Amino acid sequence: MHDAEPQPALYTAAEVRALDRAAIDGAGIPGIVLMSRAGRAVFELVCAHYPGVLPVHVVCGAGNNGGDGFIVARLARERGLAVTVSLLGEQARIAGDARLALEAALAAGVEVRPFTPQTRFDAGVIVDALLGTGLGGPVREVQAQAIAAMNASGLPIVAVDIPSGLCSDTGCVRGVAVRAAHTVTFIGRKRGLYTAAARDHCGELHFDALGVPAQTYDAVPAGAELLSLEGLLAALAPRARTAHKGSFGHVLVIGGGRGMAGAAAMAAESAARCGAGLVSLATWPGNVAATVARRPEIMAHGVEHGHELEPLLARAGVLVIGPGLGRGPWAQQLLVRALATGKPAVLDADALNAIAEGEVPAELPRAQCVVTPHPGEAARLLGVTAAGIEADRFVALQGLRALFPGAVVLKGAGTLVASGAAGGRLGVCPYGNPGMASGGMGDVLCGVLGALLAQGLASGDAARLGVCLHARAADLAAAADGERGLLATDLVPWLRRLLNRLAPAEAGA
């Protein structure tokens, strides 16, 4: 693979087209050279991962993505491999660099056949070069048939640039999409490959800059970036030998209504394990004994009436509000009193639902808040459906950022992070696994974020690091014992190890 661009930037399709144009016009790299490099990168990956697998089936469209596929087919033929090409579209209409690639493939003896509904792939490996980043709507019927045939084959699929049928900007499926074992993407990493449904369709992601020089990327700023735990951990300075518990902040978790002790207790414990100097818990009185029995380091206080919260609020530096809070008068009075302090706060669960329902005065400060909605909570805050949130998670994130100018975490496959009312890159978390689909994961995340805020990180920095810590801990826990049955509390020892650089921060990412 050729050298990658200097930063882990994520681009929209329009931004990648601008990069492509800058490489051709500014860097003087002919389009056919870029296409040839792309095809070779895919062919080399096929050879590396599937040595001796025959035949190589290449499914091509009539655009530049298909041109990459023709390059793959020619290289396979020149290597002496059995290769078949199934074309969707008319050969006569193929133009530009794709035409040059097609003619070179035909000259090398590659047979190009039209795809039909009867086309089947019985053995070998498939190269998906059907649809690229220019897909603007649902796939057409014949394209859907080709995608279905590829998926139904059971053969490994290597996608060229992006799995066909996937939206490169949002990660959503345009009706139907290829499920690839590997995806090789070029020039700029497409932001949609790292979130939403893309996590189920891309397989292992590979990037090749195709030899585009680093200065080309300076001309096209990206709006998003792929987060890296290793880099974010550097924000936590080593602790002074003279430090004391007051040096690392005091987190107050507010939650755990009647019958919901566990959520608040998990948030409090994860805050303590992630380095907060002191952790208090304001909860329904009946929850105190169980919390103290499990974790005596947590200063648990029974709060039955709102005024009982005041002395706890006065002592705390950071608030975590929402885990197990519930709805109703008790929850509302605690939430309103807590937000009225203007102190940095992490808001989740029923705290967000109360805000969405207008139960909290609009003028209460939100700039100091880190909010952590899942798609359902985000939908209530924005007045749309959860499906609408998932249809374009990046647009949803921008809408949430307008409501909460502190920091926003939109949870899900490929969690998104934003900070500030405007400007700045959006962050995409590359970690996480399906084992995290279990109760309590969000509560643990709240505690992590609260601890990082208490240790002096700004809201945006805390959000980025906290999300990556949480997801990476889940990956390490799943690697140790499997995804099924993964519990939220299983993350806690891994969180501590990662923070102390005692676990592989990037291995397996």
Secondary structure in CASP SS format (residue, H / E / C, confidence):
PFRMAT SS
TARGET T0000
AUTHOR 0000-0000-0000
METHOD secondary structure of the structure
MODEL  1
M C 1.00
H C 1.00
D C 1.00
A C 1.00
E C 1.00
P C 1.00
Q C 1.00
P C 1.00
A E 1.00
L E 1.00
Y E 1.00
T C 1.00
A H 1.00
A H 1.00
E H 1.00
V H 1.00
R H 1.00
A H 1.00
L H 1.00
D H 1.00
R H 1.00
A H 1.00
A H 1.00
I H 1.00
D H 1.00
G H 1.00
A C 1.00
G C 1.00
I C 1.00
P C 1.00
G H 1.00
I H 1.00
V H 1.00
L H 1.00
M H 1.00
S H 1.00
R H 1.00
A H 1.00
G H 1.00
R H 1.00
A H 1.00
V H 1.00
F H 1.00
E H 1.00
L H 1.00
V H 1.00
C H 1.00
A H 1.00
H H 1.00
Y C 1.00
P C 1.00
G C 1.00
V C 1.00
L C 1.00
P C 1.00
V E 1.00
H E 1.00
V E 1.00
V E 1.00
C E 1.00
G C 1.00
A C 1.00
G C 1.00
N H 1.00
N H 1.00
G H 1.00
G H 1.00
D H 1.00
G H 1.00
F H 1.00
I H 1.00
V H 1.00
A H 1.00
R H 1.00
L H 1.00
A H 1.00
R H 1.00
E H 1.00
R C 1.00
G C 1.00
L C 1.00
A C 1.00
V E 1.00
T E 1.00
V E 1.00
S E 1.00
L E 1.00
L C 1.00
G C 1.00
E C 1.00
Q H 1.00
A H 1.00
R H 1.00
I C 1.00
A C 1.00
G H 1.00
D H 1.00
A H 1.00
R H 1.00
L H 1.00
A H 1.00
L H 1.00
E H 1.00
A H 1.00
A H 1.00
L H 1.00
A H 1.00
A C 1.00
G C 1.00
V C 1.00
E C 1.00
V E 1.00
R E 1.00
P E 1.00
F C 1.00
T C 1.00
P C 1.00
Q C 1.00
T C 1.00
R C 1.00
F C 1.00
D C 1.00
A C 1.00
G C 1.00
V E 1.00
I E 1.00
V E 1.00
D E 1.00
A E 1.00
L C 1.00
L C 1.00
G C 1.00
T C 1.00
G C 1.00
L C 1.00
G C 1.00
G C 1.00
P C 1.00
V C 1.00
R C 1.00
E H 1.00
V H 1.00
Q H 1.00
A H 1.00
Q H 1.00
A H 1.00
I H 1.00
A H 1.00
A H 1.00
M H 1.00
N H 1.00
A H 1.00
S C 1.00
G C 1.00
L C 1.00
P C 1.00
I E 1.00
V E 1.00
A E 1.00
V E 1.00
D C 1.00
I C 1.00
P C 1.00
S C 1.00
G C 1.00
L E 1.00
C C 1.00
S C 1.00
D C 1.00
T C 1.00
G C 1.00
C C 1.00
V E 1.00
R C 1.00
G C 1.00
V C 1.00
A C 1.00
V C 1.00
R C 1.00
A C 1.00
A C 1.00
H E 1.00
T E 1.00
V E 1.00
T E 1.00
F E 1.00
I C 1.00
G C 1.00
R E 1.00
K E 1.00
R H 1.00
G H 1.00
L H 1.00
Y H 1.00
T C 1.00
A H 1.00
A H 1.00
A H 1.00
R H 1.00
D H 1.00
H C 1.00
C C 1.00
G C 1.00
E E 1.00
L E 1.00
H E 1.00
F E 1.00
D E 1.00
A C 1.00
L C 1.00
G C 1.00
V C 1.00
P C 1.00
A H 1.00
Q H 1.00
T H 1.00
Y H 1.00
D H 1.00
A C 1.00
V C 1.00
P C 1.00
A C 1.00
G C 1.00
A E 1.00
E E 1.00
L E 1.00
L C 1.00
S C 1.00
L H 1.00
E H 1.00
G H 1.00
L H 1.00
L H 1.00
A C 1.00
A C 1.00
L C 1.00
A C 1.00
P C 1.00
R C 1.00
A C 1.00
R C 1.00
T C 1.00
A C 1.00
H C 1.00
K H 1.00
G H 1.00
S H 1.00
F H 1.00
G C 1.00
H E 1.00
V E 1.00
L E 1.00
V E 1.00
I E 1.00
G C 1.00
G C 1.00
G C 1.00
R C 1.00
G C 1.00
M C 1.00
A H 1.00
G H 1.00
A H 1.00
A H 1.00
A H 1.00
M H 1.00
A H 1.00
A H 1.00
E H 1.00
S H 1.00
A H 1.00
A H 1.00
R H 1.00
C C 1.00
G C 1.00
A C 1.00
G C 1.00
L E 1.00
V E 1.00
S E 1.00
L E 1.00
A E 1.00
T E 1.00
W C 1.00
P H 1.00
G H 1.00
N H 1.00
V H 1.00
A H 1.00
A H 1.00
T H 1.00
V H 1.00
A H 1.00
R H 1.00
R C 1.00
P C 1.00
E C 1.00
I C 1.00
M E 1.00
A E 1.00
H E 1.00
G E 1.00
V C 1.00
E C 1.00
H C 1.00
G H 1.00
H H 1.00
E H 1.00
L H 1.00
E H 1.00
P H 1.00
L H 1.00
L H 1.00
A H 1.00
R H 1.00
A C 1.00
G C 1.00
V E 1.00
L E 1.00
V E 1.00
I E 1.00
G C 1.00
P C 1.00
G C 1.00
L C 1.00
G C 1.00
R C 1.00
G C 1.00
P H 1.00
W H 1.00
A H 1.00
Q H 1.00
Q H 1.00
L H 1.00
L H 1.00
V H 1.00
R H 1.00
A H 1.00
L H 1.00
A H 1.00
T C 1.00
G C 1.00
K C 1.00
P C 1.00
A E 1.00
V E 1.00
L E 1.00
D C 1.00
A C 1.00
D H 1.00
A H 1.00
L H 1.00
N H 1.00
A H 1.00
I H 1.00
A H 1.00
E C 1.00
G C 1.00
E C 1.00
V C 1.00
P C 1.00
A C 1.00
E C 1.00
L C 1.00
P C 1.00
R C 1.00
A C 1.00
Q C 1.00
C E 1.00
V E 1.00
V E 1.00
T C 1.00
P C 1.00
H C 1.00
P H 1.00
G H 1.00
E H 1.00
A H 1.00
A H 1.00
R H 1.00
L H 1.00
L H 1.00
G C 1.00
V C 1.00
T C 1.00
A H 1.00
A H 1.00
G H 1.00
I H 1.00
E H 1.00
A H 1.00
D C 1.00
R H 1.00
F H 1.00
V H 1.00
A H 1.00
L H 1.00
Q H 1.00
G H 1.00
L H 1.00
R H 1.00
A H 1.00
L H 1.00
F C 1.00
P C 1.00
G C 1.00
A E 1.00
V E 1.00
V E 1.00
L E 1.00
K C 1.00
G C 1.00
A C 1.00
G C 1.00
T C 1.00
L E 1.00
V E 1.00
A E 1.00
S E 1.00
G C 1.00
A C 1.00
A C 1.00
G C 1.00
G C 1.00
R C 1.00
L E 1.00
G E 1.00
V E 1.00
C C 1.00
P C 1.00
Y C 1.00
G C 1.00
N C 1.00
P H 1.00
G H 1.00
M H 1.00
A C 1.00
S C 1.00
G C 1.00
G C 1.00
M H 1.00
G H 1.00
D H 1.00
V H 1.00
L H 1.00
C H 1.00
G H 1.00
V H 1.00
L H 1.00
G H 1.00
A H 1.00
L H 1.00
L H 1.00
A H 1.00
Q C 1.00
G C 1.00
L C 1.00
A C 1.00
S H 1.00
G H 1.00
D H 1.00
A H 1.00
A H 1.00
R H 1.00
L H 1.00
G H 1.00
V H 1.00
C H 1.00
L H 1.00
H H 1.00
A H 1.00
R H 1.00
A H 1.00
A H 1.00
D H 1.00
L H 1.00
A H 1.00
A H 1.00
A H 1.00
A H 1.00
D H 1.00
G C 1.00
E C 1.00
R C 1.00
G C 1.00
L C 1.00
L C 1.00
A H 1.00
T H 1.00
D H 1.00
L H 1.00
V H 1.00
P H 1.00
W H 1.00
L H 1.00
R H 1.00
R H 1.00
L H 1.00
L H 1.00
N C 1.00
R C 1.00
L C 1.00
A C 1.00
P C 1.00
A C 1.00
E C 1.00
A C 1.00
G C 1.00
A C 1.00
END
